[in-house]
Amino acid sequence: MTKAAESLELSINNGTDRSLDRDCTTLSRHVLQQLQSFSPSSQDLSALMNRIGLAGKLVARRLSRAGLMEGVLGFTGETNVQGESVKKMDVYANDVFISVFKQSGLVCRLASEEMEDVYYIPENCPIGRYTLLYDPIDGSSNTDTNLSLGSIFAIRQQEGDDLNHEALDLLAPGRKQIAAGYILYGPSTMLVYTIGKGVHSFVLDPSLGEFILCEENIQIPNHGSVYSVNEGNFWQWDESIREYVRYVHRTQGYSARYSGAMVSDIHRVLLQGGVFLYPGTLQQPEGKLRLLYESAPLAYVIEQAGGRATTGHMDILDVVAKKLHQRTPLIIGSKQDVAKVESFIQNGH
């Protein structure tokens, strides 16, 4: 390296270090600041978010070395409760969340799209009054091609004793969530969360081993140019959705962006505005996305940022699930763009 390059690198590094010195707010500290309290419930929520962060660090570390390790990539040869082929990273990430929250003492049950039934942690049940719902790896089809992936999570307060392991309170509307967010595994590992007090993003600093505050109170633009949908399903959709896509094709100013990882696509919409769609099909009108693990947590985030999320007929956060693995159509993003999609649906019926 030349002296000029060394001088430039030193200057950049010094600038970065000074920036961190000014405000190095960690995830757990930020939660307490948001709640403006050190009450037991506030400390619980801070500890829960810290555990989610730990799970994200472990998954990110595994993904960063996936191509160098045997037995990490590819399929297991099994199918999950959804009837989908299971990738090895799905299993690993699911086990990570279980292991991390077993040790928390706060969560007495977990529900994941990778598990048929609710997972109970009996030793936590006397004291743990929270439930974690999560999608351990969103966009797992991207795993073997080194593209962006994500994890989605939601925390709910347990209601009742749940002595019969019915977990009926988990089927309550998404407005019952007390926290939700996602982890994006991309060029950097980013965690975005809300506890009903705005949406905030954090970036994992590997040198510190901490998620450091990146941006507070993110607001989604009222309108954006991006529409994100898998147009390979075009002829399987209802005519109203097809007509909306024809509209954006012939209207100047729209850009199609679809990565195959919903967390990545919705993060783009959160920052730049626009709309993400995963409608139902004529054969499967309920859609593909899981309400409790995917749609409701992301809807909570987007609404907190000033956007909207709907099935096309009602707000996602008002939908009452009838079963644990219920699916739902999803239209989510900027208010104006979601309303535009809804107008085509309403005019089509």
N, C-alpha and C positions, 0 to 999 in steps of 0.2 A: 504494500500500500504506500502511495506517495505521501509526502508530508502534507500536501494540500488536502488530500483525502482524509488523512488522520485528523487534521485540524477541523474539517467539516464534520466528521463523525463525532468528534469530541463536543463540538458546538451543539449538534443536534441532541446528543445524549444529555448534555448539561441542561439544555432547555427542557427536555422531557422530565428530568429529575426535579427541576425546580417546579414544574407544573404539578407533579405528584406531591411535592412537599406542601404546596398551597392547600390542597384539599384531597385527602386520600380516604374518602368515605367508603367503608366496606358495606357489603350487603346487610349484614346483621345490624350494624350500627344505624344504617339508613332506615330500617324498619322501625326501630325504636324512636328515631327522630320523627318519622311520619306519624306515629301514634302519640308522640309527646307524652310518653308515660313509661314508667318502669314497673308497672303493675304485673302481677303474675301472668295474666293473659297476654300482655304485650311481650313479655319475655318469652312466652311459649311461641308466639308467632315469629319472633325474631329467630328463635332456635330452629323452628321448622323451616324457615327460609334458608338458614345456614346449612341445614341438612340437604335441602334441594340443591344448593350450590355445591355441596360435597359430591352428591351423585353426579352432577354435571361435570365436575372436574375428573372424576374417575372414568366416565364415558368418553370425555374428550381425550384423555390420555390414551385410552384403548384405541380410539379411532386414529389418533396421530401415528400410531405404530402398526396399524392394521396390516399394511402391506409387507411388514417385516416379520410378522409372527404367523406361525402355523395355526390352523383351526379357528381363525378369526373371521374370515370372509366366507361367503357362500351360504347355502341352505343347510338346514339340519335334516331335511327329509321328512319333517313333520308339518302338520297344519294346525293353526290355532282355532279357537272357538268360532272365529269368523269364517273359517274355511279357507284361509289364506296360507300360502307357504311361509314357513317361519325361517328367518335368517338367523345365523349364529349371533349376530350383534343384537337382534331382538331379545334373545334369551339372556345374553350377558347383561344388557342394560336393565332388563326386568329384574334380574337377580341383584343387581347393584342397588336399585331402589328399595328392594325388600331388605337387604342387608343393612343399608344405611338407616332405615327407619325402624328396624328391629331394635337398634341400639338407642333410639331417641327417648324412649319412655313416654312419648307424647302421643304417638299414633297407635291406635289399637286395631286398625284395619286398613287394608289397601285394596283398591280395585284398579285393574289394568285390563286393557284390551287383549293382552296376551294370556290372561287367566280366565277360566270359565266362571269361577265363583269368586266371591269376596275372600280375601286372604286375611285371616285373623291372627293377631299377635297376642295370645292369651296373657303373657306375662305383663303386657302393657295395659290391658283392659281396665284394671282397677284405677289407674291414674290417667291413662291416655284418653282424651275426649275428642280426638280429631281423626278425620279420615283423609287419606290421600288418594285422589283419582289421577291416573296418569297414562299417557301413551309413551312408553320408554324410548322408542325410536320411531319418529314420524318420517316417512319417505325412505323406508329401508331399502327400496329398490335402487336407491342411489349409492348404497354402501359400497358395492364392488366396483363402482366407476369413479370413486373419490369426489363425489359431488356433495352439496350441502345436505345436512340432516338436521333433525331437531328432536327435542323432547317437549311434551306438553304436560302441564300439571294444574291441579286445582286442590284446594284445601277446603274441607267442610267441617263444621262443628257437629259432633255426634249429638243426636237428639234421642232421648229415651235410653233404656237399658240395653236394647238389642239382645235380650236374653235368648231369643229363638233364632238368632243369626239371620233375621229377615232383611235387615239393612234397608228398610222401606224409606227411611229419610234420605237415602242417596238418590231416590227417584224424584225428589223435590225439584222445583224450578231452579234454573241456574242463578237466580238472584240470591239464593241461599249460600252461594259460595262466599267464603270470607277472604280468599286469596286465589289468584290464578296467574298463569304466565307461561313462558316457554324459554327453552334454552336453544340457541342456534349455534350449530357446529359448522363454522365456515372458516374464512381466512383468520378470524379470531373467534374465540368462544364468547358468546354474548348471552346474558340472562336478562329477560324483560319480565317485570312483575307489576301487579297491582294488588293493593289491599283495600280497594275502594276509595283511595285517596290519590288518584292520578296514576299515570303509567310512567315507569322509570326503567332505564336500561343501565346495564353494568357490563364491563368487559373483563374477562379473566386475564390478569397479569401473571404469566407463568413464573416470573422471577419472585413474586411475592406469594404466589399460591392463593391469591384472593381475587374475588370479583370486586372491581373498583367502579364507583359511580361514573357513568359516562354522560347521561342526559336525564334531567328531571322533567316531570310534567309534559311528556310528549303529547302533542296535539296532531291528530290526523287532519290533513287538508280537507275542506268541504268537497273538493272535486279534484280528481287526478286523471291523468291520461292513460294509466295502465288498466288493462283488463286481463285477468288471469283465469284461464279455464282450459281444460283438456278438450281441445276441439276435435280430437280423434273420436269423441263420443257424439259428434254433432247429430248424426241421423238416429241416435237413440233417445234424443231429448224430445220433450213436448214442443210443439210448434212455437209457443210463445218465447221459449228460450232461444230457439233457432232464429226467430225474427229479431231478437235483441242482438245476437251475434252478427246477423246481416246488417243491422243498423250501424254497429261500430266499424264494420268493414267499409261501409260507404261514407262514413263521417270522418272528416279530416281531424287529426290530432290525437287519435288513439294508438296505443302500442300494445301488442300482445306480449305477455311475459308469463311463462309457465315452466317451472323447474322440476315438477314431480315431487317436491317436498313442500307441504303446505306451510310449515313454519317459515321457510325461506320466502315464499310468495307473499304471505300475509305480513311479514316484517317489511318487505318492500312497500306494500300498500300502506302500512302504518306510517312510514316515513315520507312517502312520495304522494300518497293519495291514490284513489282508484278503487277497483272492486275485484274481489276474488269470488268465483262461483264454483260450486260443486253441486249441480242440480241432480235431482232424481232422473231416472230414465223411464221410458214407457213400460219396461219390464220390471223395473225396481224403483217405483215412485218415491220410496222412502230414502233413496240415495245410498251413499256408501259410507259417509263419515259417521263416527260414533258421537252421539249427543253428549254423553257425560265426560268423555276423555279428550275430545277434540273440539267439537262445536261450541259447547257451553263455556269452557275456559277461555277460548280465543274470543268469543263474543263478549265476555266480561272485560277483557283487555281492551278491545276495540271500542266498546261503549264508554269506558273510562277515559279513552283518548278523544272522545267526541264523535265517534263514528256510529255505525249501526250494523246489526247482524239479524238476519231474518231467514225464515224458511221460504219466503215468498208470500206467505199468508199471515204469519205471526212472528213476533220477536223471538229469537232463539232462547233468550233468558226467561221467557214465559212458558216454554214448552215443558210439560210434565211427562217424565219418562214412565213408560209402562213396564219396562224391563231394563236390566243392567246394561245390556249391549245394544240398546236401541240406536237405530240409525236415523239420520235426518238430512234433508237437503240443506245447503248453506249458501247464503248470499251475504257477503260481509265486506265492509270497507267504508269509504267516504259516504256521508249522508246523501249527497246529490246523486252519486253513482248507484247506490243501492236503490234509491227511489226510482231512478230511471229503469232499472231491471224490473222492479215491482210494477211499474206502469205497463210494461209489456205483458206481464203475467196477468194483471187484472183485466187488461183489454182482451186477453185471449180466452177469457171465460165468460 
